[in-house]
Amino acid sequence: MLQGLPGKKLITVILVFLVGILFVIGFFYRKIFELSDTSAQVSHSNLVLYRSEKLLSTLSQNEDAIKGFLLTNDAAYLSVLSRSENDINKQLEMLRVLTGDNPAQQKNLDTLSQFISKASQLSERLLAEKQRAGTAAASKLLTNPESKGLLEKVFSLIKQIKKGEDALLAERKEASREAVFSVNRQLRTLIVMAVFLLVLFLVLLVRFYISRMKQAADNKYASALLRNVQDAIISTDADFVIKSWNKGAEEIYGWKEEEAIGKFGPELLQTKFETNSSFFFIDNLKKNGYFRGEVTQTTKSGKQIFVQVNSSGLYDTKGNFIGAVAVNRDISGRKMLEKQLLELNSNLEEKILEKGSELRNVFERITDGFIAFDEDWQYTYVNKKAGEMLNCNPDDLIGHNIWELIPEVLSNDFHTYCADAMKTQEYRGFEVFYQPGQKWFECHVYPSREGLSVFIRDITEKKNAAEALMASESRFRALVEKSSEIIVMLDEAANKVYISPSSKKILGYRNVERIGKNIFDFIHPDDIGIFRKQFDKIIQAPGAAAEAQWRHKDIGGQWHWMEGVASNQLHDPAVHAVILNFHDITDRKKAEEELNEKNMELQRLSEYLQNIREKERKLVAREVHDELGQLVSALKMDVDWLMIRVPSSDELIKQRVAHANKIMAILLKSIRKIAADLRPSVLDDFGLAEALRWYCSDFEEVYNIQCHYESDVDDKKLNIKTATEIFRIVQESLLNVAQHANATSVTISLKEENEMITAVVHDNGSGFDVQRTGNTPGLVGLRERAASVKGTFTVISREGGGTKIIAVIPVFSASES
């Protein structure tokens, strides 16, 4: 039902699938740039807020330094004042650069610069007033409304800048979130489309192969039918070179199939015609499309035999002669009987009477039906075999006219040929369809003055076999010629003995241009090795098949990717070749390469974002540790100084100062913890082993979960990228244990073997179903981290049995980038 169509449908589905994939990939590629742009804008706004906050902190530090100097007259505050003024100018310049695309913020910065300049002048006046008139005069100048208003305006402008940037940050975060949602929606659409097309492709493929299997079964049945026919059935090409040779032909002529195939038929059989040459027979067959007659042929042993030939021409869809099929029967025995019959007819009447009984016995023994008519078309003799063929009693026919008993023969060729034989007194041989018995008879009519002698043979099975053969060949030819695949038949040396017409459409070659050439001459040099290995393998195993992909050269010298299946049918006498079915997958290969490249780009982008985030965390950790830590340390020193100078009699002040000192210590510890969480300095200063040992100890203290750590890895071999990713994998795995596992202990182990580091985090928690929840964002992130350093990531877990996370990462030298 799908002959010819499944291939086209499959190609259409594949093309639609590939076009859809390419479209979505292009869309995702554009969305990735949008995501990168929105992410950069969010980072930019965060940096502006950070610089604004730092400017605010530096101004506060400047104000505190002035107050400290006025109160204590300590020259150390002047160095702090000088450094803070430099930092203020530096932060202003950075903010100007960062807000260069925002006119409103630039205007605020211009106003802020003016106020900061005035504040700087006020600081100089305060210092000059202190030197001139003392601390009281300077303090009075500091606390007057003009000075306070100036500082309030400065702080107000900075808060206004932060407020504007907060609003812009919210807008950019919303845009980034919308972009992520858009990508997710498109990804779901792609998955639904891909599943639909895949199901459609599989349905068409199954129906296509069911049709192919049914066609193969029909061909096998037709082949078995032809082999069991006792007559010689021979097919030739347009030049009358033998293409097929059944067992009946082997029994009649003596030549085996492999000896006859490829030989010129008339020459092999030494066919002789009574009145014409073999060239007349060939021309007549091509012109009229059939030939029926008796010829003399020679067997392999040199014996001459009489053969009844029934030959039909074969034509392609355009009406071109492409070959012939002949059904030959050895009639040497019948010819001998005919000769004896003629001799008997020429003898005297008394001799006929003497031999009548003997002749009757002969007629009863022969396998052909025999009927004798007198000149009035009345039955004079019917042998037993003829009665069986006509489904009647021979004695009931004697003395009756044939036209009275079987009037149907008046309207067919039997009457015409018999009447012509009587008129011309010449032999006539023909085939006729016997309507009452629904049978085909082969008739041989021998006329005499007294009547007709007719030999009949039931050829119904032969006619059905010939028709089945022609129908099978027609179906096979249609299947091959309309197929979108190239079908090639190869001999043991890989030389081409047949090529399907689809080769012209796909590769541009005409069949005749490649017949006899070796297939390895058309395969890409890089693919010859694997193709020859597969070919040699199946040659050694009859019936074996193998799949392969290779590059095939077309008529223009271009290379096409091909995919096909080779099947060894050398053991089958009807085929005697290696059948190679293949089709063009060049477009599919290109699409796969483009998809792999896009995946690599996504992986590089993910790695780039991880590196940027790690650098940002490192930068923020350093700033938090250095800047905030220094400020808190200086503030703690001032509180310690106040603690010393507070009168011992004022117990309430001493308690408040002591409380402030404790708060400072807690704040300093929190700052160090935040910096360590962002980027532990021990990882950069002392290596991976010490960093994990420190983190394991800290994890055990914070979460009250026993943490065991062991390692035999040499940190000197690792570059900072590999060390960082291993640390982050272990860190995030431990956080997952703390948040979800309900564990009481966890073990961390690092082992090095064969230039590979295996990091294992194993807890005794509740575990989970990996098949059901194994693709959470957290686990996907860990898998991406491992992939960014060419490693693998595995999760082993079951409910109630704990969880084991394994990352295997290659060792890179410390000098590697």
N, C-alpha and C positions, 0 to 999 in steps of 0.2 A: 504493500500500500504506500510505502514511502520511498520506492525506488527512485534514485536520482535526487530526491528532495532533502533527505536528512543532512547531507553534506552542506548544502546551501544554507539551511536553517542554522546549522551549527556555526558556520562561518559568520552569519549575520549576528547571532547572539554574542559570539566572541568579540566581533567588531564593536557592537553596542556597548558591551562590558568595558572594553579597553578605552573607548571614547569617554564613557562616563568616569572611569578611573582618572584619565588624563585631565578632564575638566575639574574634578574635585581636587586633584593634586595641585592644579594651578590656583584654584580658589584658596586652598590651605596655604600655599606658598605666599599668596598676598596677605592672608590673615596673619601669618607668622610675622611679617614685616610690621603689620599694624600692632600686633601684640608687643613686639620689640620696641616700637615707637612709644606706645602708651606706657610701657614699663620704664623706658628712659625718662619720660616726662614725670612719672611718679617719683623716680629716683632724684630727678632734678629738683622737684618741689621739696622733697625731704632734705636735700642738701641746703636749699635756701633757708628752710626752717632751722636746720642745725646751725648754720652760720649766724642766723639772727639770734638764736638762743645763746650762742657763744659770745656774740657782740654784747648782748645784754649782761651776760655773766662778767665779761671783761670790764664793762662800765661800772658794774657793782663793785668789782675788785678795785677799780680806780678810786671810786668814792670811799671804800673802806680804807684804802692806803692813805688817802688824804686825812681822813678822820684819825687814823692810827698815828700818823705823824704829828698831827696837831695835839693829840692827847699825850703821846709818850715822848715826842721829840726824838724817836728812834730813827737813825739814818737808814736802817734796813728797809723802812717803808718807802723811802725815796726810790730805791732800786726797783721795788715792786711797782711804784707809780710810773717810772720811766718805761718798764717793760709792758705794762698794761696799755699805755698810750700808743706804743708801737703796734701792739696787737689790735687795738681799736682801729687804727688806720688800715692795717692789713685786712681785717674782717670787712671794713667798708669797701675796700677795693674788690674783694672777692664777691661781695653782694652786688656790686655794680656790674661785674662780669656775668654773674648768674642771672640777673634780672634784666639783661640787655634787651630782651624781646618784650618787656612789660613796661610801657610808658608810665603807668600809674605808680609802679614801684620805684622807677627811676626818679620820678618827681618827689616821692617820699624820701628817697635817699639823699637827694639834693638838699631838701629842708633839714634832714637829720645831720648832714655834714656841717651845715651852718651852725646848728645848735651845739654839735660836738665841738666845733671850733671855738664857740663862745665858752663852752664848759672847760676847754683846755686853757683858754685865757683866764677863766675864773680860778683854775688851779694855780696858775702862775701868780695871780694877784694874792691868793691865800698864802702861798709860800713867801711872797715878798712882804705881805702884811705881818706874818709871824716873825720874820727877821727884823722888821722895823718896829712893830708895836707889841709883839708878844702873842701868846696863845689866845688870850681873851679876845683881843681885837680880831684875830683871824677867825675864831669861832663865831664871833658876832657877824662877821661878813658872810660866813658859811650858812648861818641860820636865817639871814634876812630873806624876805619874800621873793625878791628877784632871783637869788641863787637857787632857792628851793623850786621856784617855778621853772627855771631853766632845766634843772635835772628832771623834773616831772615831765616836761615836754619831750625831753630826749627819750625817757622810758616809754612815754605814750606813743611816740612815733614808731619805736621798735615794735611795740605790741600791735600797732596798726599794720605794719609790714607783715608780721606773723599772721595776723588775722586774714589779710588778703591772700597770703600764700596758702593758709589752711583751706580757704574756700576753693582755690584753684586745685589744691591737692585732692579735695573731695570729688571735684568734677573729673579729674584725671583717673582717679581710682574707679569711679563709676563707668567711665569709658573703657577702662581696661577690663572690668568685670563683664560689660556687655560684649566685648570682643571675644572673651573666653566662652561665654554662653553661646555666641553665634557659631564658634568653631565646634562646640559640642553638638549643637543641633545638626550641623552639616555632617558631622561624623556619624551620627545615628542614621541619617538619610542614606549615606554611603553604605553602611552595613546592611540595611534593609534591601537596597538595590542589588548589592553584591550577592546576598543570599537568594533573592528571587532569580537572578540570572543564572546562578550556579545550579539551582534546582531545575530550571528550564533546560540548561545545557545537559544535565545528567539524564533527564527524561528523553530528550532527543537522541542522545548517545545510545541509551539502552534500546530504544526502538530501532535505531539504525543497525545495531549489531544483531538484533533478533532477525531483521530482514536479511542481513548478510548470511547468518547461519542457516536460515530456511533455504536461501538460494544455493548454498553449498550442499545441503542435503538433497535438493532436487537434482543438482549436477551429478552427485554421487550415485543417485538412483538411476539416472539415465546412462551413466557409464557402466553400471553393473548390468543393465538391461542389454546394452550393446555387446557386452562381453559374452553373454550367454546365448546369443544368436549364432546358429551354426553357419550361416552364410558369411562370406567375407565382406566386411564393411570397411571401406577405405576412404579417407578424406585427403584431399590435396589442396595446395594453394593455387594461385592463378596461373603458375607456370607448370602445374601438374607434378609438383614435387610432393611426395607423400608426407602427410602430417600425422595421420593416425592409422593404426593397423591392429585390428582386433584378433581374438583367439581363433575365430573362424577362418581368418585369412592365414594365420600360422598353420592351421591344420590342412588347408587346401593347397597352399603354395610351398610350405616348408620353411620359409624365412621367418626368423624371430622378429619381434617388433623393433628392437634396436638395429637390426640389419636392414630393415626396410625404410625406417624413418629417414627422410632427407634425400632419398633416391628419386630419380625421374621415373614415374610409374610405367609408362609404355615401354621404356627401355628395360626396366627390371623384369617385367613380366613377358617381354618379347611378344607383345600383343600383335596378332595378325588378323586382318579383316578379309572377308571373302572377296570383296570387290573393290575396296578402297584402302588407302594408306591411313596410318595413325594420324597424320596431319589433317586429313579430311575429317576424321572423328573429332579432333580437338576444335577445329573451326566450326563444325556443326554444333558441338556442345555449347560453345560460347555464343553462337548465333541463336539457337533455338531453346537453349536452357535444359535440354535433356537428350539422352540417347538410350535406346533399348535395342538389343540385338545379341547375336551369338558370335563369339570370337574364339580364336585358338590362342592359348597362352602356355608358357613353359614354367614348370615348377623348379625349385632349387636343385633337384636331382637331375634335371634335364628332360623330364617327362612332359610330353605335350598333352594338354587336356582341353576339353571343350567347356567353355564358360558362357553362361547366360549373364549379360551385363545390363544393369539398370542404373544409369548414371544421371544425376541432377546437378545443375549449376547452382552456385551460391553467389548472392549479390549483396552489396552493402546498401545502405539507405539511399544512396544516390544512384543506384542502378548499375554500379560498376561490378564487373565480374571479378570475384575474389577467390574462387576455388570451386571444388566439386566434391560430391559424395557419391560413391559407387557401391552398390550392393551386388556382389558377384556370387553365382552359384555354379558349382561343378556339375555339369550335365553330361559328363563323359559316358556314364552308364546309360542314360537315356538315349544318347546319340547312337550308342551301340545297338540298343533295342530298335531305334528308328531304322538303323541300317538293315537290321535283320527283318524288320517289317517290310521295308521296300523290296528286299530280296524275295520275301514270301509273296508279296503282291505281284511280282514279275513271273513267278513260277506257274506251273500248270494248276488247274482246278483240283486235280486229284492230290497234288502235293500239298495244297492248302488244307484239304480235308485231312490228310495224314498228320499234318502238323497243327491242326486246329486245337486239339486238346492240349498239346504242349504249349502253344501260344497263350491259351486261356490261363494256364497255370502261371506262365510268366507275368501276364497282366495282373493276376491276382496277387502276386508277390511284390510287385513294384510299389514304391511309396507314393507315387503320383496317381491321381485319378485318371482313368482312361474311359472315353466314351466314343462309340462309333455310330455315325448316322448314315442312312442311305441317301440317295439323291432327292428324296421327298422329305427330308428332315425328320425321319422317324428313327427312334432308338433301335439299333441292331445289337449293341452290346454295351453294358455298363459294369465296370469292375466294382469290387467290394469297397475299395477306397473312395471311388467317386460317389457311391451311395452314402457313405459316411459324411462326405463333404456336403452333399445336397440334402442330407437328413431324410433319406427315403430308401425304400427297398428296391435294389436294382431290377428284380424280376417284374416289379409293377410298372417299370418304364418301357420295357421291350414292346415294340410295335406301336407305341404312341408317338404323336408328333410333339416336338419340343415346344412349338408355339402355342399348342393347346394346353399343355401342362404348366408351362412357365411363360405366360404372355408378357411378363415384364422385360424379357430379354429382347423383345422387338424394339424397345425404345432406347437401348444402350449400345455400346460399341461391339458387343458380342455378335449381334446380328450383322452389323456392318462388315466386320473383319471376316466372318465366316462366309458371307455372300461374296465378298471380294476374292477369297481364296478359291471358292468353287468356280468363279468366273475366270480367274487367271490361272487356276491350277498351280498356284505357288504357295509356299509356306507362309504363314502369318503367325507372328508372336505378339501378344499384347496382354495388358492387365485390365481387369474388369471388376466392378463392384457388384456382388450378388445380393440384391436387396432383401429377398426372403430370409436369408441366413445372416445378413449383416456381415458379410465376409468379402475379403479381397482375394480374387483368383488370378493366378498367372496362367495364361492359356497359350498352347502351342497347337496350331491347326495344320494338319497335313491332308491336302485334298487328293482325290482320285476321281476317276470317271464314275465310280460306283457310289461315291459319298465322301464323308469326312472322317478322319481320325483325330480326336482331340485329347491332348494331355492337359490336365489341370492340376495346379498345385495351390494349396492354401498359403497365401503370403500375408495373412492378416497381421500376424505378429511382426513380420519384417516391416510392413508398412507403418505399423504403430511405432516400431523402434526407430525407423527413419524419421518419422514426423517428430518423435520425442527428441531425437538428436538435433534436428533442425531448430526446434523450439528452444532447446537448451542452449544451443550455440547462439541463437538470436538473443536470448535473455542475457547470456554471458557477454556478448558483444556490446549490448546496450549498457549493461552495468559497467563494463570497462571504459567504453568510450565516453559515457556521461559522468564518470566518477571525477571528483575533485582531487583524488589522490593519483600519484604516479605509480604504476605497477610495472615492475621490471623482473624478467626471468633471467637468472644467471647460471652459467655452468660451473663446474668444480673450480675453474681458474678465475672466477668472477667476471667472465666475459658475458656480454649481454646477448641473449638469444631472442628476447622479445621486449618491446617497450610499448606501453599504452599510449594512445593518442593525446592524453592530457599532458604529456611531456612538452608538446609544442606550445600549449597555452601557458604553462608555468615557467619553463626554462628556455623556450624558443627553438628547441631542436626538433627537426623532423626525425621520425623513427628510423628511416634508412640511414641517416647520418651517424647513428651510434650503434647500430646492430654490429656485433662482432668486436666492439671496443670494450676495454676493461674499465670497470666502474671506478677503480682506484685512480684512473687518469683524471677524473672529474671531482675528486675529493680534496679538500684543503690539506696541505702537507701536515699541519698541526693535528689533524683529526685522523690521518691514515692509520696511525698506530693502534688506537683503540678500536677503530672500525675493523681492521684486519684481525685483531685479536678476537672480536666477536664473531667474525665470519669463519675463521679457522675453528672456533669452538663448536659452532653448529654444524659445520661440515663433518665433524667426527661423530655426530649423533643424529641419525635419521629421525625426522619428525620434530627435531628440536627447533625452538624459536628464540629470538633475542631482540630486545629493543635497543635503539641507539639514536643519538643526535649527532649531526655532523654538518659541515658547510659544503655546499655543492655548487659548482661553477655553472653559470648559464651560458648561452651562446655569445653574450657580449662580454664575457670574462668577469662578470660580477658574481659575488659569493652570496648564496642563500642558505639560511639555517633550515635544515630539514630534520624531521622526526619520523621514524618509521619502525617497522617490524620485519625481520627477515625470518623465513621459515624454510627448513630443509625438506624439500620434496623430491630429492634426487632418487629416493628408493621407489617412488611411484612411477611406474612405466608410462602412465598417461601424461605425467608432468615432466619428470626427469629434469628438475631445475630447482634452484633456490629462488623462492618467491620473495621479492622485496617490495613492500607497500610503504610509501612515504608521502609526506605532504609538507608544504612550506610553512615554517613557523617563524620567519624572519621578523614580522611585525610583533609577534609575541615576545621574541627575544629582546627587541628594542625596548618594548614597554617594560620588561622585567629589569633591564639595565637602568632605565630612567627611574623606575620605582626604587631600586636599590640606591641610586644616587640621591634621591630625595630623602630616603631614610637616613643616609649618611649625613646629609645636611642637617636634618632634625637632631641627630645625635650630637653633631658638632655644636649646634646651637644650644642644646641642653648642657653640654659640657662647658660652653662659654658662659652661660648664665650661672652655672655652679661656681665657676672660677671667679666671676664678678661678685657673686654673693659672698664667697669666702674672703675675697679681698676687702669688700666693704665691712664684713664682720671684723676682720683683722684691724682695719683702719679705725672703726668705731671703738673696738676694744682698747686699742692703743690710746685713742683720745680720751675715753672714759677713765682709763687707768692713770694716764699722765696728767690730763688737765683737771678732772674732778678730784682725782686722788691728791694732787698737789694742793688744790684749793682747800680741801677738807683737812689736809695735814697742816696747812698754814693756819686755818681757823682753830684747829686743836691746839696748836702752839700758843695762839692768843688766849684761848681759854685756860691753858696751863699757866700762862703768865698772869692772868687775872686771879687764878686760884692762889698763886703765891702772894699776890699783893692785896688780896682782900683781908681786911682786919680780922683777926682771930675771934674778936668779940661778936662779929656779925654772923651768927650761925646760919640764919636763913639764906643769906647771900651765898655762903660757902656751899650749902646744900644744892642751891640752884645751879651754881657753877659746876659742881661735881656731877649733877644730873646731865648738864649740857656736855660735859666731857665724855660721859658714857654714851650719850646719843651720837657724839662725833665718832667714837670708836665703832659703834654699830654701823654708822653710815659708811665709814671707811671700809669695814669688812664687806658690806653689801656692794660697794663700788667694785671691790676686787673680785667678788663672786660674779657680778654681771659681766665684767671684762673677761673672766675666765670662761664663763659660759659662751660668750661670743667667740672667743678665740683664745684657748689656753696658751699662755706664753711658754709653758713648759714644753709644748710640742715643738715650737721653733727653737728653743734654747737647748733642750736635752734629748729630743727625739721621741719616736713613737712609743717605745717600751715604757719610758718613764711617764709619758703623758697618760697612757692607759692605766698604769699602776696608780697614778694620782687620782684619775677619774674614778677608778674602781673604789678607792678608799673613800672619796667624797660621796659616791653613790651609796655606799653602805651606811655612811653616817646620816645622809639626808633621808633615805627611804627605809632604813632599818631592814634591809635585805642583804643577807650574807653574799659577798662578792669575792670569788676566788679567781686569781689571775696567774697565768703562766705563759712564758714565751721563750723561744729559742732563736728569735729572728735577730739578725745583725742590722741595727739601724743604719749603719754607714752605707749599706747597699741601696737604701731607699732614697728616692728623690722626694721633695716636699709634697708634690702632687699625690704620689702614691700613699705616703704616710698620712696626709690629710684625709684622703678618701677612706682609708682603713679606719682611722680614728672616728670619722663621722658615722660610718656604718655601725661600729661598735656602740658609739654614743646614742644614736637613734634607736638601736636595738634595745639598749638598756632602758631608755625612756619608755619604749613600748612595754617592756617587762613590768616597769613600775606602774604604768597606767592601766594595763589590761590583763596581766597574766595571773595576778593573785599568787605570786611565787614567794617562797621563803629563802631561796638561794639561787644563785646564778653563777655559771662558770664561763670565764673568758680564756681562750687559748689561741696562741699564734704559733704556727709551725711552718718551717721552711723546708721544702723538698723539691728537688729537680727544678730549681729556679722559679718555684711557685710558692706563694705565701697563702696558707689556709687559715682564715680567721673564723672561729666558731664561738657563738654565744648560745649557751644551753641553760635553760631554766627548768625548774620543777613545777611550773604553774599549771593552770587549767587546760592550756592548749586550745586548739580550734580546728575546724574543718577547712583544710587548705583548698579543696576543690570548690567550696562554696564562698569563702571569704579570702581567697589568696591573692586578690588583685586590688587591695585597698590602696589609696594614694600613698600611704606611708611605705608599704612594701614595694610599690612601683618606683618610688623615689630611691629606695635602697638599691633596687635592681639597676636603675639608671646610673647610680654612683659607681657600682661595680663595672658596668659596661664602659664608663668613661675612661677607665684605666685598663681596658681589654680583659676584664675579669668576668667571672660568672657568679650568680647569686642563687642560692637554693634555700627553701624553707621546708622543714620536715616537722610535722606536728599532727597530733590527733587529740580529740577531746578527752581531757582527763590525763593525758600522758606527757604534758610539757611541750616545749617548742625548742627546736634547734635551728639556728640560722647559720648558714655556711657561706662564706665568700672566698673564692679562690682567685687570687690576683697575681699576675706575673711580676717578678722582681726586676726592677729597672735600676741601673747604676745611678749613683748620686749625681753624676755629671750629665745624665740625660735630661733633655728639656721636657 
